Amino acid sequence: MITFVINYTAVIPRSMRSFIVFAFLPLLAFTQSSLRTVTAEYGDGIYSLLRKQGLNPIKYYSAFLELNSDNLRNGSELFQGRTYQIPFAPDGTRELGNTVELGSGTTYPIFGEGNEYVEPLSTRLSGAVYYLISGHGGPDPGAIERHNGKTIAEDEYAYDVTLRLAKQLLSHGAMVYVIIRDPNDGIRDEKTLEIDTDEVTYPNQTIPLGQLERLQQRVDAVNKLYLKHRGSYQRLIVTHVDSRSEGNNIDVFFYHHEKSQNGKRLAESIHKTFYENYGRYQPSREYTGTFSDRSSLYMVKNTLPAMTYIEIGNIRNKRDQRRILDPDNRQALAKWITEGVLLDFENQE
């Protein structure tokens, strides 16, 4: 038996998992027996319980009462320690807390129509918790460039690689938090990715305009989750697309905190994987990517988990654009990062 933790909006009932396209699942098929449950803790009320599950309490309060009418004190008060059913909420933002038994796989709406299905490949990352942050987002698209007459932005490509990485990590049994997420941009197989500004920060926070506020919001989201999972193996992976001068072609390179041996090992493991894959698939071309400490970066300096900060290419450089814009290359980037993550996890001290 393989277990995963649900990663985004809604849980697909076991009776319906043979369907892949989430958008067409009939609502009536979600029976009470298939709904997820949660145990009320000290101090919980219905509103706080629903909020913690990523549901709008005003919208789902009545549905909660209807589902749990026989399990409430005075018709609307929770009993500490009792289990309650959570209404099905296709617009929810719940990330964690409900373990799903996987036989032949399950679906995660965050990956978009046609990409929701995650096939369980192994349990090699069982017990590991990963926080994934794609650079920029919301009011900050990062560097803007023109490609074949169309505008491209670095945040869209960092996000696409991050989603592909999340799916890979889930397939090996990891618990994954996508910290920056888009409500309607799943994994996309186009070269030119449409630009929007509707990304949010976990669980559903509007991304601020100011740079320092944006970074601190991400730091707070990760650190809060880190403390929640204290004692678990936890790692943070930040994915960026570089934007240096147009003539500067770069290979994928990695940063870590100078005082974090675990962060260094993670960066080194992924770097090693890239070096070996370049040697296998591009033997005529030397891989020049590096891993080094960069403790001055805000995300590196202020987050609690051991982490690596990845630059996947220079969006201003035409040669790097070919690597970043090709969806097959973005998939290869995610796969190679995953191989390095597996190497790091399986060789932990």
C-alpha positions in Angstrom: 0.0 0.0 0.0 1.3 3.4 -0.9 0.1 6.6 0.8 0.1 10.1 -0.3 -1.1 13.4 1.2 -3.7 15.3 -0.8 -2.0 18.4 -2.3 -4.4 21.1 -3.3 -8.1 21.7 -3.6 -10.4 18.7 -3.4 -10.2 15.1 -2.5 -11.3 12.6 -5.2 -13.4 9.9 -3.6 -12.1 6.4 -3.9 -15.2 5.3 -5.8 -14.5 7.9 -8.5 -10.7 7.6 -8.9 -11.0 5.8 -12.2 -12.0 9.1 -13.7 -9.1 11.4 -14.6 -10.7 14.6 -15.7 -11.8 16.3 -12.4 -14.0 19.0 -14.1 -16.5 16.4 -15.3 -17.0 14.5 -12.1 -20.7 14.7 -11.1 -21.2 16.3 -7.8 -23.9 13.8 -6.8 -21.4 11.0 -6.9 -19.7 12.3 -3.8 -21.5 10.4 -1.0 -21.1 10.8 2.7 -19.1 7.7 2.9 -16.5 9.1 0.5 -16.0 12.5 2.3 -12.9 13.2 4.2 -13.0 13.6 8.0 -11.2 15.6 10.7 -11.0 15.4 14.4 -12.0 18.5 16.4 -9.2 19.8 18.7 -9.4 21.9 21.8 -10.8 25.4 21.0 -12.1 24.4 17.5 -15.4 25.9 16.4 -17.1 25.1 13.1 -15.7 28.3 11.4 -12.1 27.6 12.6 -12.3 24.0 11.6 -13.5 24.8 8.1 -10.8 27.5 7.7 -8.1 25.0 8.7 -9.3 22.7 6.0 -9.1 25.5 3.4 -12.9 26.0 3.1 -14.8 29.2 3.1 -16.7 28.9 6.4 -19.6 31.1 5.3 -20.1 29.2 2.1 -19.8 25.7 3.7 -21.2 26.2 7.2 -24.8 25.0 6.3 -23.4 21.9 4.5 -21.2 21.1 7.5 -24.3 21.3 9.9 -26.3 19.1 7.6 -23.5 16.4 7.4 -22.8 16.4 11.1 -26.2 17.2 12.7 -26.2 14.1 14.9 -22.7 14.8 16.2 -23.0 18.4 17.5 -23.8 19.9 20.9 -26.8 22.2 20.8 -27.0 21.9 17.1 -23.8 23.9 16.3 -21.0 23.1 18.8 -18.2 20.7 18.3 -17.2 18.0 20.7 -13.4 17.9 21.3 -11.9 14.6 20.1 -14.8 13.7 17.8 -14.5 13.1 14.1 -16.5 15.3 11.7 -17.1 15.0 8.0 -15.9 17.8 5.8 -18.2 19.0 2.9 -16.9 18.4 -0.6 -15.4 21.7 -1.8 -14.1 21.9 -5.4 -12.9 25.5 -4.7 -11.1 24.6 -1.5 -7.4 25.2 -1.0 -6.6 22.5 1.5 -3.1 21.2 1.2 -2.5 18.7 3.9 -4.0 16.4 6.4 -5.9 13.7 4.6 -4.0 10.6 3.6 -5.2 8.8 0.5 -4.6 5.1 -0.1 -3.3 4.7 -3.6 -3.7 1.5 -5.6 -3.3 2.6 -9.2 -2.9 6.4 -8.5 -5.0 9.4 -7.8 -5.7 12.9 -9.1 -4.6 16.3 -8.0 -6.5 19.2 -9.6 -3.5 21.6 -9.2 -1.8 19.9 -12.1 -4.5 20.9 -14.5 -6.9 19.1 -16.9 -5.2 16.1 -18.5 -2.3 16.1 -16.0 -4.2 15.5 -12.7 -3.4 11.8 -12.5 -0.4 10.8 -10.5 0.9 7.3 -10.9 2.6 5.9 -7.8 6.1 4.8 -8.8 7.6 4.0 -5.4 7.7 4.8 -1.7 11.3 6.0 -1.8 10.4 9.5 -0.4 7.9 8.2 2.2 8.2 10.4 5.3 9.8 13.3 3.5 8.2 16.7 3.4 9.0 19.2 0.6 8.1 22.8 0.2 8.3 24.1 -3.4 8.5 27.8 -4.2 8.6 29.2 -7.8 10.1 32.6 -8.1 8.1 35.8 -8.6 4.3 35.5 -9.2 1.3 37.6 -8.6 2.1 41.3 -9.3 5.7 40.4 -10.0 6.2 38.5 -13.3 10.0 38.7 -13.1 11.9 39.4 -16.3 9.7 40.1 -19.4 11.1 39.1 -22.8 9.9 38.8 -26.4 10.0 35.4 -28.2 8.8 35.0 -31.7 6.7 38.2 -31.4 5.1 37.1 -28.1 5.8 38.2 -24.5 7.1 35.7 -22.0 7.6 36.1 -18.3 10.0 34.1 -16.1 7.5 33.4 -13.3 5.3 31.3 -15.6 8.2 29.0 -16.5 9.5 28.6 -13.0 6.0 27.7 -11.9 5.6 25.1 -14.7 8.8 23.4 -13.7 7.8 23.5 -10.0 4.5 21.8 -10.8 6.3 19.1 -12.8 8.7 18.6 -9.9 5.8 18.4 -7.4 4.2 15.6 -9.4 7.4 13.7 -9.6 8.0 13.9 -5.8 4.4 12.8 -5.1 4.8 9.8 -7.3 7.6 8.6 -5.0 5.6 9.0 -1.8 6.6 12.5 -0.6 4.4 15.0 1.1 4.5 18.1 -1.0 3.4 21.7 -0.4 3.3 24.0 -3.4 3.7 27.4 -1.7 3.1 29.6 -4.8 0.2 28.3 -6.8 -2.1 29.4 -9.6 -5.8 28.5 -9.4 -6.1 27.8 -13.2 -2.6 27.3 -14.6 -1.7 23.6 -14.3 1.1 21.9 -16.1 1.2 23.4 -19.6 2.8 21.9 -22.7 2.9 25.1 -24.8 6.2 26.8 -25.5 4.8 30.3 -25.0 3.0 30.3 -21.6 0.3 33.0 -21.2 1.0 35.6 -18.5 -1.4 36.2 -15.7 -1.1 37.7 -12.1 -3.5 35.5 -10.1 -1.0 33.4 -8.3 -1.4 33.2 -4.5 0.7 32.1 -1.5 -0.2 29.1 0.6 -2.9 28.6 1.7 -4.7 31.3 -0.2 -3.0 34.7 0.4 -2.9 37.5 -2.0 0.7 38.2 -3.0 1.8 41.7 -2.0 3.2 44.3 -4.4 6.3 45.1 -2.3 9.3 42.8 -2.8 10.2 42.5 0.9 6.6 41.8 1.8 6.3 39.1 -0.9 9.5 37.4 0.3 8.5 37.6 4.0 5.0 36.1 3.2 6.7 33.1 1.6 9.2 32.8 4.5 6.3 32.9 7.0 4.3 30.2 5.1 7.2 27.8 5.0 8.4 28.4 8.5 4.9 27.9 10.0 4.6 24.6 8.2 8.1 23.6 9.2 7.3 24.0 12.9 4.1 22.0 12.3 6.2 19.1 11.0 9.1 19.4 13.4 10.9 16.1 13.7 10.2 15.1 10.1 12.7 15.1 7.2 11.9 18.5 5.5 13.5 20.3 2.6 12.7 23.5 0.7 13.4 23.9 -3.1 13.1 27.3 -4.6 13.1 27.5 -8.4 14.0 30.6 -10.4 14.7 31.5 -14.0 17.7 33.8 -14.1 17.6 37.1 -16.0 21.2 38.3 -16.5 22.5 39.9 -19.6 21.2 38.6 -23.0 24.6 37.2 -24.1 25.2 35.2 -21.0 24.3 31.5 -21.5 24.2 29.6 -18.2 23.8 26.0 -17.1 21.5 25.1 -14.2 23.2 26.1 -10.9 22.3 25.9 -7.2 22.7 27.9 -4.0 22.5 26.8 -0.3 23.1 28.4 3.1 26.8 28.4 4.0 26.1 27.0 7.5 23.7 24.3 6.4 25.3 20.9 5.8 22.0 19.4 4.8 21.3 22.2 2.4 24.7 21.8 0.9 24.2 18.1 0.5 20.9 18.6 -1.2 22.4 21.1 -3.7 25.4 18.9 -4.3 23.2 15.8 -4.9 21.1 17.6 -7.5 24.2 19.1 -9.1 25.8 15.6 -9.3 22.7 14.3 -11.0 22.8 17.1 -13.6 26.5 16.6 -14.2 26.0 12.8 -14.8 22.9 13.4 -17.1 24.8 15.9 -19.1 27.6 13.4 -19.6 25.0 10.8 -20.6 22.9 12.8 -23.0 25.2 15.6 -24.1 28.7 14.0 -24.0 30.1 16.6 -26.4 29.2 19.5 -24.1 30.7 20.2 -20.7 28.3 21.0 -17.9 29.4 24.2 -16.1 26.7 24.6 -13.5 27.8 25.0 -9.9 26.6 24.7 -6.4 27.7 27.3 -3.8 26.6 29.2 -0.7 24.6 32.3 -1.1 23.4 33.1 2.4 22.7 36.7 1.4 19.6 35.8 -0.5 16.5 36.5 1.6 14.9 33.1 1.1 18.1 31.3 1.8 18.8 33.4 4.9 15.4 33.4 6.6 13.7 30.0 6.0 14.0 27.2 8.5 14.2 24.0 6.4 17.5 22.9 4.7 17.1 24.2 1.2 18.5 24.7 -2.3 17.8 27.6 -4.6 17.9 26.7 -8.2 18.4 28.9 -11.3 17.3 26.9 -14.4 18.6 29.2 -17.1 18.7 32.8 -18.4 15.4 33.8 -19.9 17.1 36.7 -21.8 19.5 34.3 -23.6 18.3 32.8 -26.9 20.0 29.5 -26.3 18.6 29.2 -22.7 15.2 30.1 -24.0 15.2 27.0 -26.1 15.8 25.0 -23.0 13.2 26.8 -20.9 10.4 27.1 -23.5 10.5 23.5 -24.6 8.0 21.6 -22.4 10.0 18.4 -22.8 13.1 20.2 -21.5 11.0 21.5 -18.5 9.9 17.9 -17.8 13.6 16.8 -18.0 14.6 19.5 -15.5 11.9 18.3 -13.1 13.0 14.7 -13.5 16.6 15.4 -13.0 16.0 17.5 -9.9 13.9 14.6 -8.6 16.7 12.2 -9.2 19.0 14.5 -7.1 16.3 14.7 -4.4 16.1 10.9 -4.2 19.9 10.7 -4.0 19.9 13.2 -1.1 17.1 11.5 0.8 18.4 8.0 0.5 21.9 9.1 1.6 20.9 11.2 4.6 23.0 10.8 7.7 
